């Protein structure tokens, strides 16, 4: 009999088993992943590959339990009533029937609807549920054919690595965009401060220009007044000199004119 873990995963798990000294290897199952990955780096190599027989032998040497541990590592949990007791829960090794596949599809559709997963675009909920569904399909295939299951595992890991790379690239792009936006905002603030300063300088220069024009007009007016005064003074002097000249001329003519 199998159960669904508390997280509600679509992957089928066995009932938790108590970890004892005899089955303590359950706690170390996850630690075998690197060794298994090294052994099965290229299970689907060409038929002419000199290492194909060795890889096929490596596949044969793997137990079903080890292959299932590659899909999802065993879950180690503590007993809530006795923290010293540990339980291990592995992926179920029970083959799937046609009814199980139909039920998996129904469960997937139901949870997509319940959790309101978006149908298009980036959706973490949809990605999580489809990842669980893919893991369950790999489990079902691996039980019937270990080679196909391991090959699907490689496909899954490659997809996850690609998605992580795209996610890292996206996060880096967002961070770069944020930095550029902040720099642009800082540059905008600096330009705004310069604009305010230039406007103040402009107003100050306009004020100085207005004062200079007023001073120039006042000086010109004063100069005109002084010139007019000087001109009147000169005219008066000229008229006085003309009058004096006429008087002197008349006197001179009177002196030199013959007496009758």
C-alpha positions as CSV (number, residue, x, y, z in Angstrom):
1,X,0.0,0.0,0.0
2,X,1.3,3.5,-0.9
3,X,0.4,6.9,0.4
4,X,0.8,10.6,-0.7
5,X,3.2,12.5,1.5
6,X,1.9,15.5,3.5
7,X,3.1,17.9,0.9
8,X,0.5,16.6,-1.5
9,X,3.0,15.6,-4.2
10,X,1.9,13.8,-7.4
11,X,4.8,11.4,-7.0
12,X,3.7,8.1,-5.4
13,X,5.5,7.3,-2.1
14,X,5.6,4.2,0.1
15,X,4.6,4.4,3.7
16,X,7.3,5.7,6.1
17,X,9.5,3.1,7.6
18,X,11.4,3.3,10.9
19,X,15.2,3.7,10.5
20,X,17.1,1.1,12.5
21,X,20.7,0.0,12.5
22,X,19.9,-2.6,9.9
23,X,18.3,-0.2,7.4
24,X,20.3,2.9,8.3
25,X,21.4,2.9,4.6
26,X,18.0,4.7,4.0
27,X,19.5,7.9,5.5
28,X,22.5,7.6,3.2
29,X,20.5,6.9,0.0
30,X,20.7,10.6,-1.1
31,X,24.5,10.5,-0.7
32,X,24.8,7.9,-3.5
33,X,23.5,10.4,-6.1
34,X,26.9,11.6,-7.1
35,X,28.3,8.1,-7.5
36,X,25.4,7.1,-9.6
37,X,25.6,10.2,-11.8
38,X,29.3,9.4,-12.4
39,X,28.5,5.8,-13.3
40,X,25.6,6.8,-15.6
41,X,26.9,9.9,-17.3
42,X,26.0,8.6,-20.7
43,X,23.8,5.5,-20.6
44,X,22.5,6.2,-24.2
45,X,26.0,6.1,-25.8
46,X,26.3,4.8,-29.4
47,X,26.5,1.2,-30.1
48,X,30.1,1.5,-31.3
49,X,31.2,3.3,-28.1
50,X,34.1,1.4,-26.4
51,X,32.4,2.0,-23.0
52,X,28.9,0.9,-23.9
53,X,29.2,-2.6,-22.4
54,X,30.6,-1.1,-19.2
55,X,27.8,1.4,-19.0
56,X,25.2,-1.3,-19.6
57,X,26.8,-3.4,-16.9
58,X,26.6,-0.3,-14.6
59,X,22.9,-0.1,-15.3
60,X,22.4,-3.8,-14.5
61,X,24.3,-3.4,-11.2
62,X,21.9,-0.7,-10.1
63,X,19.0,-1.8,-7.9
64,X,15.5,-0.5,-8.5
65,X,15.7,1.2,-5.1
66,X,18.8,3.2,-6.2
67,X,17.2,4.2,-9.4
68,X,14.1,5.5,-7.6
69,X,16.3,7.3,-5.2
70,X,17.7,9.2,-8.1
71,X,14.3,10.5,-9.0
72,X,13.7,12.0,-5.5
73,X,15.9,11.3,-2.4
74,X,14.3,9.5,0.5
75,X,12.4,11.8,2.9
76,X,13.8,11.6,6.5
77,X,11.4,12.8,9.2
78,X,11.4,12.8,13.0
79,X,8.7,11.3,15.1
80,X,6.8,14.3,16.6
81,X,6.3,12.3,19.9
82,X,9.9,10.9,20.0
83,X,12.6,13.0,18.3
84,X,15.0,10.2,18.6
85,X,13.0,8.1,16.1
86,X,13.6,8.7,12.5
87,X,11.4,7.6,9.6
88,X,12.4,7.1,6.0
89,X,9.9,7.5,3.1
90,X,11.0,6.3,-0.3
91,X,9.3,6.5,-3.7
92,X,7.0,3.6,-4.3
93,X,8.3,0.7,-6.4
94,X,4.8,-0.4,-7.2
95,X,4.1,-0.6,-11.0
96,X,1.5,1.8,-12.3
97,X,-1.7,0.6,-14.0
98,X,-3.7,2.3,-16.7
99,X,-6.1,3.5,-14.0
100,X,-3.1,5.1,-12.1
101,X,-2.1,7.0,-15.2
102,X,-5.7,8.3,-15.7
103,X,-5.9,9.2,-12.0
104,X,-2.5,11.1,-12.3
105,X,-3.9,13.2,-15.2
106,X,-7.1,14.0,-13.3
107,X,-5.1,14.9,-10.2
108,X,-2.8,17.2,-12.2
109,X,-5.8,19.0,-13.8
110,X,-7.6,19.3,-10.5
111,X,-4.6,20.8,-8.7
112,X,-3.8,23.2,-11.6
113,X,-7.4,24.4,-11.2
114,X,-7.4,24.4,-7.4
115,X,-4.1,26.4,-7.1
116,X,-5.2,28.7,-9.9
117,X,-2.1,28.1,-12.1
118,X,-1.8,30.3,-15.1
119,X,-2.2,28.7,-18.4
120,X,0.4,30.8,-20.2
121,X,3.6,32.7,-19.2
122,X,5.8,32.0,-16.3
123,X,4.0,30.3,-13.4
124,X,5.8,28.7,-10.5
125,X,2.7,26.7,-9.5
126,X,2.3,25.2,-12.9
127,X,6.0,24.4,-13.2
128,X,6.0,22.7,-9.7
129,X,3.0,20.5,-10.6
130,X,4.3,19.5,-14.0
131,X,7.6,18.7,-12.5
132,X,5.9,16.4,-10.0
133,X,3.9,14.8,-12.8
134,X,7.1,14.3,-14.8
135,X,8.8,12.7,-11.8
136,X,5.9,10.3,-11.4
137,X,6.0,9.4,-15.0
138,X,9.8,8.7,-14.7
139,X,9.0,6.5,-11.7
140,X,6.5,4.5,-13.7
141,X,8.8,4.1,-16.6
142,X,11.8,3.2,-14.5
143,X,10.0,0.4,-12.8
144,X,9.3,-1.2,-16.1
145,X,12.6,-0.3,-17.9
146,X,15.5,1.0,-15.9
147,X,17.4,2.2,-19.0
148,X,14.5,4.4,-20.2
149,X,13.9,5.7,-16.6
150,X,17.6,6.7,-16.3
151,X,17.5,8.4,-19.7
152,X,14.4,10.3,-18.7
153,X,16.2,11.3,-15.6
154,X,19.0,12.8,-17.7
155,X,16.4,14.7,-19.7
156,X,14.8,16.0,-16.6
157,X,18.1,17.1,-15.0
158,X,19.1,18.8,-18.3
159,X,15.8,20.7,-18.4
160,X,16.2,21.7,-14.8
161,X,19.7,22.9,-15.4
162,X,18.6,24.9,-18.4
163,X,15.7,26.4,-16.5
164,X,18.1,27.4,-13.6
165,X,20.5,29.0,-16.2
166,X,17.6,31.0,-17.7
167,X,16.4,31.9,-14.2
168,X,19.9,33.1,-13.2
169,X,20.2,35.0,-16.5
170,X,16.8,36.6,-15.9
171,X,17.6,37.6,-12.3
172,X,20.9,39.0,-13.5
173,X,19.1,41.0,-16.2
174,X,16.6,42.3,-13.7
175,X,19.4,43.3,-11.3
176,X,21.3,44.9,-14.2
177,X,18.2,46.8,-15.2
178,X,17.5,47.9,-11.7
179,X,21.1,49.2,-11.4
180,X,20.8,51.0,-14.7
181,X,17.4,52.5,-13.6
182,X,19.0,53.7,-10.3
183,X,21.9,55.2,-12.1
184,X,19.6,56.9,-14.6
185,X,17.5,58.2,-11.7
186,X,20.6,59.5,-10.0
187,X,21.7,61.1,-13.2
188,X,18.3,62.5,-13.6
189,X,18.4,64.0,-10.1
190,X,21.8,65.5,-10.8
191,X,20.6,67.0,-14.1
192,X,17.6,68.4,-12.3
193,X,19.8,70.0,-9.7
194,X,22.0,71.5,-12.5
195,X,18.9,72.7,-14.3
196,X,17.7,74.5,-11.2
197,X,21.1,76.0,-10.7
198,X,21.3,77.2,-14.3
199,X,17.8,78.7,-14.0
200,X,18.9,80.6,-10.9
201,X,22.1,81.7,-12.7
202,X,19.9,82.8,-15.7
203,X,17.6,84.9,-13.4
204,X,20.7,86.4,-11.7
205,X,22.2,87.3,-15.1
206,X,18.9,88.8,-16.3
207,X,18.7,90.9,-13.1
208,X,22.2,92.1,-13.7
209,X,21.5,92.9,-17.3
210,X,18.4,94.8,-16.3
211,X,20.4,96.8,-13.7
212,X,23.1,97.4,-16.2
213,X,20.6,98.7,-18.8
214,X,19.0,100.9,-16.2
215,X,22.4,102.3,-15.2
216,X,23.3,102.8,-18.9
217,X,20.1,104.7,-19.6
218,X,20.5,106.9,-16.5
219,X,24.1,107.6,-17.5
220,X,23.1,108.4,-21.0
221,X,20.3,110.7,-19.8
222,X,22.7,112.5,-17.4
223,X,25.2,112.9,-20.2
224,X,22.6,114.3,-22.5
225,X,21.5,116.8,-19.9
226,X,25.1,117.8,-19.3
227,X,25.7,118.2,-23.0
228,X,22.5,120.4,-23.3
229,X,23.7,122.5,-20.5
230,X,27.1,122.9,-22.1
231,X,25.6,123.7,-25.4
232,X,23.4,126.4,-23.9
233,X,26.4,127.8,-22.0
234,X,28.4,127.9,-25.2
235,X,25.6,129.5,-27.1
236,X,25.3,132.2,-24.5
237,X,29.0,132.8,-24.6
238,X,28.9,133.0,-28.4
239,X,26.0,135.4,-28.3
240,X,27.7,137.5,-25.7
241,X,30.9,137.6,-27.7
242,X,29.0,138.5,-30.9
243,X,27.3,141.3,-29.1
244,X,30.5,142.5,-27.6
245,X,32.1,142.3,-30.9
246,X,29.4,144.4,-32.5
247,X,29.6,147.0,-29.8
248,X,33.4,147.2,-30.1
249,X,33.1,147.4,-33.9
250,X,30.6,150.2,-33.6
251,X,32.8,152.1,-31.2
252,X,35.8,151.6,-33.4
253,X,33.9,152.9,-36.4
254,X,32.8,155.9,-34.4
255,X,36.3,156.8,-33.5
256,X,37.8,156.5,-36.9
257,X,34.9,158.1,-38.8
258,X,35.7,161.8,-39.9
259,X,33.9,164.5,-38.1
260,X,31.7,166.8,-40.2
